[in-house]
Amino acid sequence: MRLLYRGEMLRLGVLCLWRRRPLVFGVPAKNLGLRKVASGVSPPGSTSPRALNIFDRDLKRKQKNWAARQPEPMKFDYLKEEVGSRIADRVYDIARKFSLALDVGCGRGYIAQHLNKETVGKFFQVDIAENALKNTLEMEIPTVSVLADEEFLPFRENTFDLVVSSLSLHWVNDLPRALEQIHYVLKPDGVFIGAMFGGDTLYELRCSLQLAETEREGGFSPHVSPFTAVNDLGHLLGRAGFNTLTVDTDEIQVNYPGMFELMEDLQEWRDDGK
């Protein structure tokens, strides 16, 4: 996703991914269930051993729980609603019914609300924040809520026909592992459709803060989270085992009267990198 700050305008580019897992003959799909390996919500302080711990996942869980408890969540959910709708449109583009689907980092169910029973039979929604799962939006698809970390999915191999994810994977410490987990739970010839913030997100806001801090302090510290470069995603997905890769970059423009109004929204989204 790309975010530019030009006085009173912010430009958000949404990166959409469409991935298919290769069909492997002779590999039977297993029944849905919990894996015996490390899964679910990670205990405090636990991380993937190979990950660089950029984000405090315990703090991220608290932030998402706080945001889900706010009295007017719809006031700040417009971007999540828009991206969730676009992902649902991608699902409808596939002439196929998905018996079992999974939303990784579902929040309040921004994708599921746009889907119907003719397209998805049953929907599993996974999020790290229990308050988000308790306050999901109204939907017609039968759903199951699962409290779990995106890096530790508690499902068996070859479980889901479809996996979706909207504006969540940019917060994981080990993105390669998260993609491998998604590939693991997908059935052969399953589909993964997701959206995450790309490398140029908040570019102009980042530059504005850096210039201001350099002028006043003689140097600067990062105030915006790092994001994955678009060019790197194809490699990461291929390494995770996906093929037939398609990467699209969408741009969404959001107007604000000033930088502080933007930062208020970022605080509610908890996408401010703090």
FIMAR-52363 format. One record per residue (C-alpha): residue number from 1; residue in three letters; x, y, z. Coordinates in steps of 0.02 Angstrom, whole numbers, plus 50000, padded with zeros to 5 digits. Last residue first. Layout:
FIMAR-52363
@num NUM | residu ala | c1 X | c2 Y | c3 Z
...
This chain:
FIMAR-52363
@num 274 | residu lys | c1 50191 | c2 50134 | c3 50876
@num 273 | residu gly | c1 50189 | c2 50093 | c3 50690
@num 272 | residu asp | c1 50038 | c2 50201 | c3 50654
@num 271 | residu asp | c1 49928 | c2 50061 | c3 50593
@num 270 | residu arg | c1 49830 | c2 50054 | c3 50756
@num 269 | residu trp | c1 49677 | c2 50094 | c3 50651
@num 268 | residu glu | c1 49617 | c2 50211 | c3 50788
@num 267 | residu gln | c1 49789 | c2 50288 | c3 50807
@num 266 | residu leu | c1 49807 | c2 50302 | c3 50619
@num 265 | residu asp | c1 49643 | c2 50395 | c3 50611
@num 264 | residu glu | c1 49703 | c2 50522 | c3 50738
@num 263 | residu met | c1 49867 | c2 50536 | c3 50642
@num 262 | residu leu | c1 49773 | c2 50585 | c3 50487
@num 261 | residu glu | c1 49678 | c2 50720 | c3 50581
@num 260 | residu phe | c1 49847 | c2 50781 | c3 50645
@num 259 | residu met | c1 49918 | c2 50793 | c3 50469
@num 258 | residu gly | c1 49787 | c2 50912 | c3 50404
@num 257 | residu pro | c1 49614 | c2 50935 | c3 50327
@num 256 | residu tyr | c1 49618 | c2 50754 | c3 50269
@num 255 | residu asn | c1 49580 | c2 50680 | c3 50098
@num 254 | residu val | c1 49593 | c2 50493 | c3 50063
@num 253 | residu gln | c1 49649 | c2 50428 | c3 49895
@num 252 | residu ile | c1 49650 | c2 50241 | c3 49860
@num 251 | residu glu | c1 49778 | c2 50165 | c3 49744
@num 250 | residu asp | c1 49778 | c2 49985 | c3 49685
@num 249 | residu thr | c1 49933 | c2 49882 | c3 49651
@num 248 | residu asp | c1 49907 | c2 49711 | c3 49574
@num 247 | residu val | c1 50015 | c2 49557 | c3 49597
@num 246 | residu thr | c1 49973 | c2 49393 | c3 49509
@num 245 | residu leu | c1 50059 | c2 49229 | c3 49547
@num 244 | residu thr | c1 50020 | c2 49065 | c3 49460
@num 243 | residu asn | c1 50127 | c2 48977 | c3 49592
@num 242 | residu phe | c1 50134 | c2 48969 | c3 49781
@num 241 | residu gly | c1 50264 | c2 48868 | c3 49876
@num 240 | residu ala | c1 50321 | c2 48988 | c3 50013
@num 239 | residu arg | c1 50473 | c2 49033 | c3 49908
@num 238 | residu gly | c1 50358 | c2 49086 | c3 49767
@num 237 | residu leu | c1 50260 | c2 49194 | c3 49887
@num 236 | residu leu | c1 50417 | c2 49279 | c3 49952
@num 235 | residu his | c1 50487 | c2 49306 | c3 49777
@num 234 | residu gly | c1 50326 | c2 49381 | c3 49714
@num 233 | residu leu | c1 50317 | c2 49492 | c3 49866
@num 232 | residu asp | c1 50489 | c2 49569 | c3 49848
@num 231 | residu asn | c1 50449 | c2 49684 | c3 49701
@num 230 | residu val | c1 50303 | c2 49760 | c3 49797
@num 229 | residu ala | c1 50417 | c2 49815 | c3 49938
@num 228 | residu thr | c1 50363 | c2 49757 | c3 50111
@num 227 | residu phe | c1 50322 | c2 49894 | c3 50235
@num 226 | residu pro | c1 50423 | c2 49972 | c3 50376
@num 225 | residu ser | c1 50319 | c2 50052 | c3 50514
@num 224 | residu val | c1 50318 | c2 50241 | c3 50527
@num 223 | residu his | c1 50405 | c2 50347 | c3 50659
@num 222 | residu pro | c1 50586 | c2 50305 | c3 50614
@num 221 | residu ser | c1 50713 | c2 50414 | c3 50706
@num 220 | residu phe | c1 50785 | c2 50577 | c3 50641
@num 219 | residu gly | c1 50940 | c2 50685 | c3 50642
@num 218 | residu gly | c1 50997 | c2 50864 | c3 50674
@num 217 | residu glu | c1 50861 | c2 50888 | c3 50804
@num 216 | residu arg | c1 50753 | c2 51029 | c3 50736
@num 215 | residu glu | c1 50788 | c2 51021 | c3 50549
@num 214 | residu thr | c1 50813 | c2 50833 | c3 50551
@num 213 | residu glu | c1 50650 | c2 50810 | c3 50646
@num 212 | residu ala | c1 50551 | c2 50914 | c3 50521
@num 211 | residu leu | c1 50630 | c2 50830 | c3 50370
@num 210 | residu gln | c1 50602 | c2 50655 | c3 50441
@num 209 | residu leu | c1 50422 | c2 50691 | c3 50488
@num 208 | residu ser | c1 50383 | c2 50759 | c3 50316
@num 207 | residu cys | c1 50471 | c2 50614 | c3 50230
@num 206 | residu arg | c1 50371 | c2 50484 | c3 50327
@num 205 | residu leu | c1 50209 | c2 50577 | c3 50292
@num 204 | residu glu | c1 50258 | c2 50581 | c3 50109
@num 203 | residu tyr | c1 50293 | c2 50394 | c3 50102
@num 202 | residu leu | c1 50145 | c2 50340 | c3 50207
@num 201 | residu thr | c1 50140 | c2 50177 | c3 50108
@num 200 | residu asp | c1 50281 | c2 50165 | c3 49983
@num 199 | residu gly | c1 50328 | c2 49985 | c3 50027
@num 198 | residu gly | c1 50157 | c2 49906 | c3 50008
@num 197 | residu phe | c1 50016 | c2 49892 | c3 50135
@num 196 | residu met | c1 49929 | c2 49724 | c3 50126
@num 195 | residu ala | c1 49792 | c2 49641 | c3 50026
@num 194 | residu gly | c1 49754 | c2 49457 | c3 50010
@num 193 | residu ile | c1 49686 | c2 49321 | c3 49897
@num 192 | residu phe | c1 49745 | c2 49142 | c3 49920
@num 191 | residu val | c1 49665 | c2 49005 | c3 49816
@num 190 | residu gly | c1 49668 | c2 48816 | c3 49835
@num 189 | residu asp | c1 49731 | c2 48704 | c3 49695
@num 188 | residu pro | c1 49791 | c2 48579 | c3 49825
@num 187 | residu lys | c1 49706 | c2 48625 | c3 49990
@num 186 | residu leu | c1 49769 | c2 48775 | c3 50085
@num 185 | residu val | c1 49826 | c2 48753 | c3 50266
@num 184 | residu tyr | c1 50011 | c2 48739 | c3 50222
@num 183 | residu his | c1 50010 | c2 48883 | c3 50097
@num 182 | residu ile | c1 49940 | c2 48998 | c3 50232
@num 181 | residu gln | c1 50073 | c2 48940 | c3 50355
@num 180 | residu glu | c1 50209 | c2 48967 | c3 50224
@num 179 | residu leu | c1 50144 | c2 49143 | c3 50198
@num 178 | residu ala | c1 50153 | c2 49177 | c3 50385
@num 177 | residu arg | c1 50329 | c2 49105 | c3 50392
@num 176 | residu pro | c1 50388 | c2 49217 | c3 50250
@num 175 | residu leu | c1 50306 | c2 49367 | c3 50337
@num 174 | residu asp | c1 50400 | c2 49343 | c3 50500
@num 173 | residu asn | c1 50368 | c2 49492 | c3 50614
@num 172 | residu val | c1 50185 | c2 49507 | c3 50568
@num 171 | residu trp | c1 50104 | c2 49679 | c3 50555
@num 170 | residu his | c1 50106 | c2 49694 | c3 50364
@num 169 | residu leu | c1 50002 | c2 49535 | c3 50361
@num 168 | residu ser | c1 49844 | c2 49619 | c3 50425
@num 167 | residu leu | c1 49771 | c2 49736 | c3 50295
@num 166 | residu ser | c1 49651 | c2 49606 | c3 50223
@num 165 | residu ser | c1 49681 | c2 49419 | c3 50217
@num 164 | residu val | c1 49594 | c2 49282 | c3 50118
@num 163 | residu val | c1 49615 | c2 49094 | c3 50115
@num 162 | residu leu | c1 49509 | c2 48983 | c3 50002
@num 161 | residu asp | c1 49485 | c2 48795 | c3 49982
@num 160 | residu phe | c1 49540 | c2 48764 | c3 50161
@num 159 | residu thr | c1 49606 | c2 48610 | c3 50255
@num 158 | residu asn | c1 49756 | c2 48544 | c3 50157
@num 157 | residu glu | c1 49871 | c2 48537 | c3 50310
@num 156 | residu arg | c1 49795 | c2 48550 | c3 50481
@num 155 | residu phe | c1 49741 | c2 48709 | c3 50569
@num 154 | residu pro | c1 49804 | c2 48811 | c3 50717
@num 153 | residu leu | c1 49884 | c2 48956 | c3 50620
@num 152 | residu phe | c1 50040 | c2 49017 | c3 50710
@num 151 | residu glu | c1 50108 | c2 49169 | c3 50616
@num 150 | residu glu | c1 49936 | c2 49249 | c3 50598
@num 149 | residu asp | c1 49909 | c2 49230 | c3 50786
@num 148 | residu ala | c1 49753 | c2 49142 | c3 50847
@num 147 | residu leu | c1 49580 | c2 49169 | c3 50924
@num 146 | residu val | c1 49461 | c2 49072 | c3 50811
@num 145 | residu ser | c1 49288 | c2 49131 | c3 50761
@num 144 | residu val | c1 49178 | c2 49010 | c3 50663
@num 143 | residu thr | c1 49061 | c2 49077 | c3 50530
@num 142 | residu pro | c1 48902 | c2 49023 | c3 50438
@num 141 | residu ile | c1 48885 | c2 49148 | c3 50294
@num 140 | residu glu | c1 48749 | c2 49281 | c3 50303
@num 139 | residu met | c1 48852 | c2 49419 | c3 50382
@num 138 | residu glu | c1 48831 | c2 49550 | c3 50519
@num 137 | residu leu | c1 48992 | c2 49630 | c3 50578
@num 136 | residu thr | c1 49105 | c2 49553 | c3 50709
@num 135 | residu asn | c1 49110 | c2 49625 | c3 50885
@num 134 | residu lys | c1 49167 | c2 49475 | c3 50988
@num 133 | residu leu | c1 49302 | c2 49430 | c3 50861
@num 132 | residu ala | c1 49372 | c2 49607 | c3 50869
@num 131 | residu asn | c1 49372 | c2 49599 | c3 51059
@num 130 | residu glu | c1 49471 | c2 49435 | c3 51055
@num 129 | residu ala | c1 49616 | c2 49514 | c3 50962
@num 128 | residu ile | c1 49740 | c2 49397 | c3 50874
@num 127 | residu asp | c1 49618 | c2 49362 | c3 50733
@num 126 | residu val | c1 49554 | c2 49212 | c3 50637
@num 125 | residu gln | c1 49387 | c2 49200 | c3 50549
@num 124 | residu phe | c1 49332 | c2 49030 | c3 50482
@num 123 | residu phe | c1 49198 | c2 49040 | c3 50346
@num 122 | residu lys | c1 49080 | c2 48904 | c3 50289
@num 121 | residu gly | c1 48998 | c2 48874 | c3 50120
@num 120 | residu val | c1 49072 | c2 49018 | c3 50021
@num 119 | residu thr | c1 49007 | c2 49077 | c3 49851
@num 118 | residu glu | c1 48821 | c2 49038 | c3 49856
@num 117 | residu lys | c1 48821 | c2 49075 | c3 50043
@num 116 | residu asn | c1 48864 | c2 49257 | c3 50014
@num 115 | residu leu | c1 49017 | c2 49369 | c3 50032
@num 114 | residu his | c1 49026 | c2 49556 | c3 50073
@num 113 | residu gln | c1 49012 | c2 49536 | c3 50262
@num 112 | residu ala | c1 49149 | c2 49404 | c3 50256
@num 111 | residu ile | c1 49281 | c2 49529 | c3 50199
@num 110 | residu tyr | c1 49272 | c2 49660 | c3 50338
@num 109 | residu gly | c1 49245 | c2 49532 | c3 50474
@num 108 | residu arg | c1 49277 | c2 49632 | c3 50632
@num 107 | residu gly | c1 49465 | c2 49605 | c3 50623
@num 106 | residu cys | c1 49493 | c2 49459 | c3 50503
@num 105 | residu gly | c1 49680 | c2 49434 | c3 50530
@num 104 | residu val | c1 49682 | c2 49278 | c3 50420
@num 103 | residu asp | c1 49511 | c2 49246 | c3 50343
@num 102 | residu leu | c1 49483 | c2 49061 | c3 50307
@num 101 | residu ala | c1 49367 | c2 48975 | c3 50184
@num 100 | residu leu | c1 49280 | c2 48806 | c3 50172
@num 99 | residu ser | c1 49161 | c2 48752 | c3 50035
@num 98 | residu phe | c1 49227 | c2 48874 | c3 49907
@num 97 | residu lys | c1 49110 | c2 48888 | c3 49757
@num 96 | residu arg | c1 49191 | c2 48922 | c3 49589
@num 95 | residu ala | c1 49188 | c2 49045 | c3 49447
@num 94 | residu ile | c1 49325 | c2 49156 | c3 49520
@num 93 | residu asp | c1 49284 | c2 49342 | c3 49496
@num 92 | residu tyr | c1 49173 | c2 49333 | c3 49651
@num 91 | residu val | c1 49329 | c2 49307 | c3 49758
@num 90 | residu arg | c1 49411 | c2 49460 | c3 49680
@num 89 | residu asp | c1 49255 | c2 49561 | c3 49722
@num 88 | residu ala | c1 49269 | c2 49502 | c3 49902
@num 87 | residu ile | c1 49447 | c2 49571 | c3 49905
@num 86 | residu arg | c1 49383 | c2 49739 | c3 49844
@num 85 | residu ser | c1 49248 | c2 49744 | c3 49978
@num 84 | residu gly | c1 49374 | c2 49707 | c3 50115
@num 83 | residu val | c1 49484 | c2 49848 | c3 50049
@num 82 | residu glu | c1 49340 | c2 49972 | c3 50057
@num 81 | residu glu | c1 49280 | c2 49917 | c3 50229
@num 80 | residu lys | c1 49457 | c2 49923 | c3 50299
@num 79 | residu leu | c1 49476 | c2 50099 | c3 50231
@num 78 | residu tyr | c1 49308 | c2 50157 | c3 50301
@num 77 | residu asp | c1 49336 | c2 50080 | c3 50472
@num 76 | residu phe | c1 49372 | c2 50242 | c3 50568
@num 75 | residu lys | c1 49197 | c2 50309 | c3 50598
@num 74 | residu met | c1 49130 | c2 50130 | c3 50591
@num 73 | residu pro | c1 49217 | c2 50094 | c3 50756
@num 72 | residu glu | c1 49106 | c2 50218 | c3 50851
@num 71 | residu pro | c1 49109 | c2 50168 | c3 51035
@num 70 | residu gln | c1 49291 | c2 50107 | c3 51037
@num 69 | residu arg | c1 49311 | c2 49930 | c3 51102
@num 68 | residu ala | c1 49384 | c2 49860 | c3 50940
@num 67 | residu ala | c1 49523 | c2 49991 | c3 50944
@num 66 | residu trp | c1 49575 | c2 49938 | c3 51119
@num 65 | residu asn | c1 49579 | c2 49754 | c3 51070
@num 64 | residu lys | c1 49684 | c2 49797 | c3 50917
@num 63 | residu gln | c1 49806 | c2 49895 | c3 51025
@num 62 | residu lys | c1 49817 | c2 49758 | c3 51156
@num 61 | residu arg | c1 49855 | c2 49627 | c3 51024
@num 60 | residu lys | c1 49986 | c2 49740 | c3 50946
@num 59 | residu leu | c1 50068 | c2 49761 | c3 51116
@num 58 | residu asp | c1 50081 | c2 49572 | c3 51133
@num 57 | residu arg | c1 50146 | c2 49562 | c3 50955
@num 56 | residu asp | c1 50285 | c2 49687 | c3 50986
@num 55 | residu phe | c1 50336 | c2 49727 | c3 50808
@num 54 | residu ile | c1 50509 | c2 49732 | c3 50732
@num 53 | residu asn | c1 50563 | c2 49565 | c3 50804
@num 52 | residu leu | c1 50678 | c2 49502 | c3 50668
@num 51 | residu ala | c1 50611 | c2 49327 | c3 50638
@num 50 | residu arg | c1 50712 | c2 49166 | c3 50626
@num 49 | residu pro | c1 50659 | c2 49096 | c3 50795
@num 48 | residu ser | c1 50475 | c2 49138 | c3 50763
@num 47 | residu thr | c1 50415 | c2 49234 | c3 50913
@num 46 | residu ser | c1 50364 | c2 49202 | c3 51092
@num 45 | residu gly | c1 50368 | c2 49345 | c3 51218
@num 44 | residu pro | c1 50194 | c2 49315 | c3 51285
@num 43 | residu pro | c1 50121 | c2 49150 | c3 51223
@num 42 | residu ser | c1 50078 | c2 49139 | c3 51037
@num 41 | residu val | c1 49895 | c2 49138 | c3 50996
@num 40 | residu gly | c1 49856 | c2 48977 | c3 50906
@num 39 | residu ser | c1 49990 | c2 48858 | c3 50845
@num 38 | residu ala | c1 50151 | c2 48769 | c3 50889
@num 37 | residu val | c1 50136 | c2 48594 | c3 50814
@num 36 | residu lys | c1 50000 | c2 48472 | c3 50862
@num 35 | residu arg | c1 49884 | c2 48539 | c3 50729
@num 34 | residu leu | c1 49704 | c2 48578 | c3 50767
@num 33 | residu gly | c1 49568 | c2 48507 | c3 50659
@num 32 | residu leu | c1 49487 | c2 48504 | c3 50488
@num 31 | residu asn | c1 49498 | c2 48334 | c3 50406
@num 30 | residu lys | c1 49644 | c2 48300 | c3 50290
@num 29 | residu ala | c1 49647 | c2 48328 | c3 50103
@num 28 | residu pro | c1 49726 | c2 48183 | c3 50010
@num 27 | residu val | c1 49891 | c2 48208 | c3 49915
@num 26 | residu gly | c1 49889 | c2 48093 | c3 49763
@num 25 | residu phe | c1 49892 | c2 48233 | c3 49635
@num 24 | residu val | c1 49969 | c2 48399 | c3 49685
@num 23 | residu leu | c1 49880 | c2 48551 | c3 49614
@num 22 | residu pro | c1 49987 | c2 48706 | c3 49634
@num 21 | residu arg | c1 49928 | c2 48834 | c3 49762
@num 20 | residu arg | c1 49846 | c2 48984 | c3 49683
@num 19 | residu arg | c1 49885 | c2 49163 | c3 49725
@num 18 | residu trp | c1 49800 | c2 49329 | c3 49701
@num 17 | residu leu | c1 49881 | c2 49475 | c3 49791
@num 16 | residu cys | c1 49812 | c2 49651 | c3 49810
@num 15 | residu leu | c1 49921 | c2 49799 | c3 49857
@num 14 | residu val | c1 49818 | c2 49947 | c3 49912
@num 13 | residu gly | c1 49886 | c2 50119 | c3 49868
@num 12 | residu leu | c1 49837 | c2 50256 | c3 49989
@num 11 | residu arg | c1 49853 | c2 50438 | c3 49939
@num 10 | residu leu | c1 49839 | c2 50569 | c3 50074
@num 9 | residu met | c1 49785 | c2 50745 | c3 50032
@num 8 | residu glu | c1 49784 | c2 50906 | c3 50133
@num 7 | residu gly | c1 49965 | c2 50957 | c3 50112
@num 6 | residu arg | c1 50024 | c2 50819 | c3 49999
@num 5 | residu tyr | c1 50050 | c2 50662 | c3 50102
@num 4 | residu leu | c1 50072 | c2 50502 | c3 50004
@num 3 | residu leu | c1 50022 | c2 50328 | c3 50060
@num 2 | residu arg | c1 50061 | c2 50173 | c3 49959
@num 1 | residu met | c1 50000 | c2 50000 | c3 50000
